[in-house]
Amino acid sequence: MTAATNALGRELQLVHAAQWLYAINGEPFVPGEGDPYARLVRGFDSGEDRTDGTGGLLASVAERGPVWRSRLDTWVVTGPTALRELSGSRDLAVSAAVPQAEVWLPDPARQRTTALVRDLVLRGGTRAVRGHAGALREQATRAAARLGPGPVDLMAGFAEPLTAAVYAVLLDVPEERHAAFAAALAGTAPAVDALLCPQTLEATRRLAAGVRALRELFAGRDRAEADLLLAVAGARAAADLLGNALHMLLDRPRDWALLRSDPAHAARVVEEALRGRPLWRAHPLVACAPAEVAGARIETGDTVTVVTTATDGGPAPLPVPACAALLPAATAQAEQALAALAARFERLRPDGEPVRLRRAPVTRRLVRLPARLGEEETR
């Protein structure tokens, strides 16, 4: 272990310690009401699934007001009005709030240009996805065919491997590099959450290795920057969206039956999944220019976290255009996957408790989704 790795580990521990400290205490070492934003980003509240309703952690964040300053020195922005004010702003950029072992985000100046969004759209936008529709359908059918009736973990056995296969196609990864690409994606799985919550040192090292492997794979390409962003953040969004949609369907046999009779119903299911559980609950940003939001003055260089709470009445507008450019491919994969799985299996039902990853305050990533698939359809 190098001195640089040791130093990074100490930095990550200090940041996580501060998150825990302010989550519990109103002031340093003084018992009192803790900072709900600190509780959110530390990613250890076991009841987070249950507090996505009208009470609990997200309600505590919203109760502080539409814009407030966390003890972690971050502006917290929440509520529909404030989110609309920020939506699509060219003066905000996604930015890491904690140290990174390997940088994968484009720098803020680059994010403010139209060129990055253009490249993302060209590589993973609606038109690009339509051009790969046949390949996406084929990959979804293959992934479903590999499953048999009985128990299955829908994340490890279906969503994650399908995502790796789909994004290998979308990003023109040579077939002989598909296995290496899938391994790199697995390593970068915590990348989005690591922007706000320090991961373990081992996970951080795997993340850095995965980013380096992807950067090497895309080296020399005209749109290598967009490809890296689609691989790291886009693929994560795709796997999470599919997992959330499947989770929603576990207790809804009528929707599953409708999917079997009408594959177009998949689009409605995916839309509902996005509304009920937006992919990114928190957006870590940096202000690239002064702004006033809900009466609060935000200065250049201030960190801002947009938090989607349960009181918003639906998915909030995405505060950075580049984030929206990741959705077409993720949505298309989820729709194809649901249709393919429903066509193959008569029933889908739960087979245990789902498990969401700790230290995942942005994605609330499902890492285990136990289910039981019904008998294969006879044709």
RAWOCOR-V929926 format. One record per residue. N is the residue number from 0. RES is the residue in three letters. PHI is phi in whole degrees, -180 to 180 (NA if undefined). OMEGA is omega in whole degrees, 0 to 359 (999 if undefined). NEAR is the number of other C-alpha atoms within 8 Angstrom. Layout:
BEGIN
N/RES/PHI/OMEGA/NEAR + N/RES/PHI/OMEGA/NEAR
END
This chain:
BEGIN
0/MET/NA/185/4 + 1/THR/-80/177/5 + 2/ALA/-62/179/6 + 3/ALA/-64/179/6 + 4/THR/-66/177/8 + 5/ASN/-61/181/9 + 6/ALA/-65/178/8 + 7/LEU/-62/179/10 + 8/GLY/-59/179/9 + 9/ARG/-65/178/8 + 10/GLU/-62/180/9 + 11/LEU/-63/179/13 + 12/GLN/-63/180/9 + 13/LEU/-65/179/8 + 14/VAL/-64/181/10 + 15/HIS/-67/177/11 + 16/ALA/-63/178/8 + 17/ALA/-63/178/9 + 18/GLN/-62/179/13 + 19/TRP/-67/182/11 + 20/LEU/-61/183/10 + 21/TYR/-75/176/16 + 22/ALA/-66/185/13 + 23/ILE/-99/186/12 + 24/ASN/-116/176/14 + 25/GLY/-68/176/12 + 26/GLU/-130/181/9 + 27/PRO/-54/174/7 + 28/PHE/64/178/6 + 29/VAL/-117/180/7 + 30/PRO/-58/179/8 + 31/GLY/166/181/8 + 32/GLU/-68/181/7 + 33/GLY/-79/180/12 + 34/ASP/-85/183/13 + 35/PRO/-66/177/11 + 36/TYR/-67/177/10 + 37/ALA/-63/176/15 + 38/ARG/-62/181/17 + 39/LEU/-64/188/12 + 40/VAL/-78/177/13 + 41/ARG/-72/171/12 + 42/GLY/70/182/11 + 43/PHE/-125/180/8 + 44/ASP/-81/187/7 + 45/SER/-66/182/5 + 46/GLY/-95/186/6 + 47/GLU/-61/178/8 + 48/ASP/-60/182/6 + 49/ARG/-79/182/7 + 50/THR/-94/174/12 + 51/ASP/-80/177/12 + 52/GLY/-88/187/7 + 53/THR/-85/182/8 + 54/GLY/-125/173/9 + 55/GLY/85/190/10 + 56/LEU/-61/182/12 + 57/LEU/-66/176/13 + 58/ALA/-64/178/13 + 59/SER/-64/176/10 + 60/VAL/-64/182/12 + 61/ALA/-67/183/12 + 62/GLU/-64/180/6 + 63/ARG/-72/180/8 + 64/GLY/116/183/8 + 65/PRO/-68/177/12 + 66/VAL/-141/178/13 + 67/TRP/-150/184/10 + 68/ARG/-100/179/8 + 69/SER/-75/174/11 + 70/ARG/-64/177/8 + 71/LEU/-85/175/8 + 72/ASP/65/178/7 + 73/THR/-130/171/11 + 74/TRP/-75/177/13 + 75/VAL/-104/182/14 + 76/VAL/-115/181/13 + 77/THR/-149/181/15 + 78/GLY/94/187/12 + 79/PRO/-62/183/8 + 80/THR/-67/180/8 + 81/ALA/-64/180/13 + 82/LEU/-66/177/14 + 83/ARG/-66/178/9 + 84/GLU/-61/183/7 + 85/LEU/-89/190/9 + 86/SER/-56/176/10 + 87/GLY/71/182/9 + 88/SER/-64/175/9 + 89/ARG/-83/181/7 + 90/ASP/-100/176/8 + 91/LEU/-125/177/14 + 92/ALA/-140/175/13 + 93/VAL/-68/185/12 + 94/SER/-149/179/10 + 95/ALA/-72/177/11 + 96/ALA/-96/179/8 + 97/VAL/-131/181/11 + 98/PRO/-59/180/9 + 99/GLN/-119/178/8 + 100/ALA/-75/180/9 + 101/GLU/-148/184/8 + 102/VAL/-77/177/6 + 103/TRP/-123/177/8 + 104/LEU/-77/169/7 + 105/PRO/-61/182/7 + 106/ASP/-66/185/6 + 107/PRO/-55/180/12 + 108/ALA/-62/179/6 + 109/ARG/-66/181/8 + 110/GLN/-65/182/13 + 111/ARG/-79/180/10 + 112/THR/-83/176/8 + 113/THR/-78/184/7 + 114/ALA/-64/181/6 + 115/LEU/-65/179/11 + 116/VAL/-61/178/12 + 117/ARG/-59/180/8 + 118/ASP/-64/178/10 + 119/LEU/-63/179/15 + 120/VAL/-67/179/11 + 121/LEU/-64/183/9 + 122/ARG/-89/186/11 + 123/GLY/-138/180/15 + 124/GLY/-79/185/14 + 125/THR/-59/182/9 + 126/ARG/-66/179/8 + 127/ALA/-62/180/11 + 128/VAL/-66/178/13 + 129/ARG/-61/178/7 + 130/GLY/-65/179/7 + 131/HIS/-106/187/10 + 132/ALA/-57/180/8 + 133/GLY/-62/180/7 + 134/ALA/-67/178/9 + 135/LEU/-64/179/12 + 136/ARG/-64/179/11 + 137/GLU/-64/180/8 + 138/GLN/-65/179/11 + 139/ALA/-65/179/14 + 140/THR/-63/179/11 + 141/ARG/-63/181/8 + 142/ALA/-63/178/11 + 143/ALA/-68/182/12 + 144/ALA/-67/180/8 + 145/ARG/-74/180/6 + 146/LEU/-93/175/8 + 147/GLY/-118/177/7 + 148/PRO/-60/178/10 + 149/GLY/119/184/8 + 150/PRO/-71/179/9 + 151/VAL/-156/169/10 + 152/ASP/-93/187/11 + 153/LEU/-69/175/13 + 154/MET/-82/183/13 + 155/ALA/-70/185/10 + 156/GLY/-95/184/10 + 157/PHE/-138/188/11 + 158/ALA/-64/184/12 + 159/GLU/-68/179/10 + 160/PRO/-65/177/11 + 161/LEU/-64/180/11 + 162/THR/-60/178/12 + 163/ALA/-61/180/12 + 164/ALA/-68/181/11 + 165/VAL/-65/183/12 + 166/TYR/-74/172/10 + 167/ALA/-63/177/12 + 168/VAL/-71/182/11 + 169/LEU/-60/185/11 + 170/LEU/-100/174/9 + 171/ASP/55/177/6 + 172/VAL/-79/178/10 + 173/PRO/-56/185/7 + 174/GLU/-56/181/5 + 175/GLU/-71/179/5 + 176/ARG/-106/184/8 + 177/HIS/-61/181/11 + 178/ALA/-65/178/7 + 179/ALA/-66/178/7 + 180/PHE/-63/179/13 + 181/ALA/-62/179/11 + 182/ALA/-65/179/9 + 183/ALA/-65/177/13 + 184/LEU/-60/179/13 + 185/ALA/-61/179/8 + 186/GLY/-67/183/14 + 187/THR/-88/184/13 + 188/ALA/-51/181/10 + 189/PRO/-86/189/11 + 190/ALA/-59/183/10 + 191/VAL/-67/179/11 + 192/ASP/-68/180/12 + 193/ALA/-68/175/13 + 194/LEU/-67/183/13 + 195/LEU/-117/185/13 + 196/CYS/-127/178/14 + 197/PRO/-58/177/13 + 198/GLN/-91/175/10 + 199/THR/-64/181/6 + 200/LEU/-63/180/8 + 201/GLU/-65/177/6 + 202/ALA/-64/179/10 + 203/THR/-66/178/10 + 204/ARG/-67/177/9 + 205/ARG/-65/178/10 + 206/LEU/-61/180/15 + 207/ALA/-62/179/12 + 208/ALA/-64/179/10 + 209/GLY/-65/178/14 + 210/VAL/-63/180/15 + 211/ARG/-62/180/9 + 212/ALA/-64/178/10 + 213/LEU/-67/179/12 + 214/ARG/-62/178/10 + 215/GLU/-66/180/7 + 216/LEU/-63/183/6 + 217/PHE/-93/183/10 + 218/ALA/-57/178/7 + 219/GLY/88/179/5 + 220/ARG/-79/178/6 + 221/ASP/-66/183/4 + 222/ARG/-121/182/7 + 223/ALA/-60/181/11 + 224/GLU/-64/179/7 + 225/ALA/-68/180/11 + 226/ASP/-63/179/12 + 227/LEU/-64/180/12 + 228/LEU/-66/178/11 + 229/LEU/-66/181/12 + 230/ALA/-69/185/13 + 231/VAL/-78/185/15 + 232/ALA/-92/181/11 + 233/GLY/-67/179/13 + 234/ALA/-65/177/14 + 235/ARG/-62/179/10 + 236/ALA/-62/182/12 + 237/ALA/-66/179/15 + 238/ALA/-64/181/13 + 239/ASP/-68/180/12 + 240/LEU/-63/178/15 + 241/LEU/-63/178/14 + 242/GLY/-61/180/13 + 243/ASN/-65/179/11 + 244/ALA/-66/178/12 + 245/LEU/-65/177/10 + 246/HIS/-59/180/8 + 247/MET/-64/184/9 + 248/LEU/-81/185/11 + 249/LEU/-57/181/11 + 250/ASP/-109/183/7 + 251/ARG/-132/183/8 + 252/PRO/-61/179/11 + 253/ARG/-66/178/6 + 254/ASP/-67/179/8 + 255/TRP/-65/178/12 + 256/ALA/-63/178/11 + 257/LEU/-67/175/10 + 258/LEU/-60/181/15 + 259/ARG/-68/181/11 + 260/SER/-87/183/6 + 261/ASP/-142/181/7 + 262/PRO/-56/179/9 + 263/ALA/-66/178/8 + 264/HIS/-64/180/9 + 265/ALA/-58/180/13 + 266/ALA/-63/180/8 + 267/ARG/-70/178/8 + 268/VAL/-64/181/9 + 269/VAL/-65/178/14 + 270/GLU/-61/179/8 + 271/GLU/-65/178/8 + 272/ALA/-62/179/13 + 273/LEU/-66/180/11 + 274/ARG/-73/184/9 + 275/GLY/-76/181/8 + 276/ARG/-146/179/8 + 277/PRO/-53/186/10 + 278/LEU/-59/182/10 + 279/TRP/-117/181/8 + 280/ARG/-78/181/11 + 281/ALA/-140/180/10 + 282/HIS/-114/177/11 + 283/PRO/-80/187/14 + 284/LEU/-131/171/13 + 285/VAL/-131/179/14 + 286/ALA/-81/180/16 + 287/CYS/-94/178/10 + 288/ALA/-158/178/9 + 289/PRO/-61/179/9 + 290/ALA/-150/174/8 + 291/GLU/-122/182/8 + 292/VAL/-129/179/11 + 293/ALA/51/177/8 + 294/GLY/85/180/5 + 295/ALA/-98/180/8 + 296/ARG/-92/178/8 + 297/ILE/-107/185/11 + 298/GLU/-95/176/9 + 299/THR/-56/180/9 + 300/GLY/92/177/8 + 301/ASP/-68/173/10 + 302/THR/-86/183/12 + 303/VAL/-135/173/12 + 304/THR/-121/175/12 + 305/VAL/-87/183/13 + 306/VAL/-115/176/10 + 307/THR/-89/181/13 + 308/THR/-107/183/13 + 309/ALA/-69/183/11 + 310/THR/-86/185/8 + 311/ASP/-78/178/10 + 312/GLY/74/181/5 + 313/GLY/141/182/7 + 314/PRO/-67/179/11 + 315/ALA/-78/174/9 + 316/PRO/-61/180/8 + 317/LEU/-75/188/9 + 318/PRO/-76/182/13 + 319/VAL/-130/183/13 + 320/PRO/-55/181/10 + 321/ALA/-62/179/10 + 322/CYS/-65/181/9 + 323/ALA/-64/181/8 + 324/ALA/-69/179/12 + 325/LEU/-85/190/15 + 326/LEU/-78/184/12 + 327/PRO/-56/181/11 + 328/ALA/-67/180/13 + 329/ALA/-63/180/14 + 330/THR/-66/181/11 + 331/ALA/-63/179/9 + 332/GLN/-62/182/14 + 333/ALA/-61/181/14 + 334/GLU/-64/180/11 + 335/GLN/-65/182/12 + 336/ALA/-66/180/13 + 337/LEU/-63/180/12 + 338/ALA/-63/181/13 + 339/ALA/-67/182/12 + 340/LEU/-69/180/11 + 341/ALA/-68/179/13 + 342/ALA/-66/184/10 + 343/ARG/-88/186/10 + 344/PHE/-121/183/13 + 345/GLU/-72/186/13 + 346/ARG/-137/173/11 + 347/LEU/-135/180/13 + 348/ARG/-147/182/10 + 349/PRO/-67/180/10 + 350/ASP/-141/182/8 + 351/GLY/143/183/7 + 352/GLU/-86/173/7 + 353/PRO/-64/179/9 + 354/VAL/-125/175/8 + 355/ARG/-106/185/9 + 356/LEU/-72/169/9 + 357/ARG/-77/185/8 + 358/ARG/59/179/12 + 359/ALA/-131/186/14 + 360/PRO/-72/182/15 + 361/VAL/-86/187/13 + 362/THR/-95/189/11 + 363/ARG/50/193/9 + 364/ARG/-62/171/8 + 365/LEU/-74/176/13 + 366/VAL/-111/177/10 + 367/ARG/-148/179/11 + 368/LEU/-135/183/14 + 369/PRO/-71/181/13 + 370/ALA/-145/176/14 + 371/ARG/-127/180/12 + 372/LEU/-94/181/14 + 373/GLY/-76/183/10 + 374/GLU/-62/178/9 + 375/GLU/-66/180/9 + 376/GLU/-66/178/8 + 377/THR/-97/179/3 + 378/ARG/-117/999/2
END
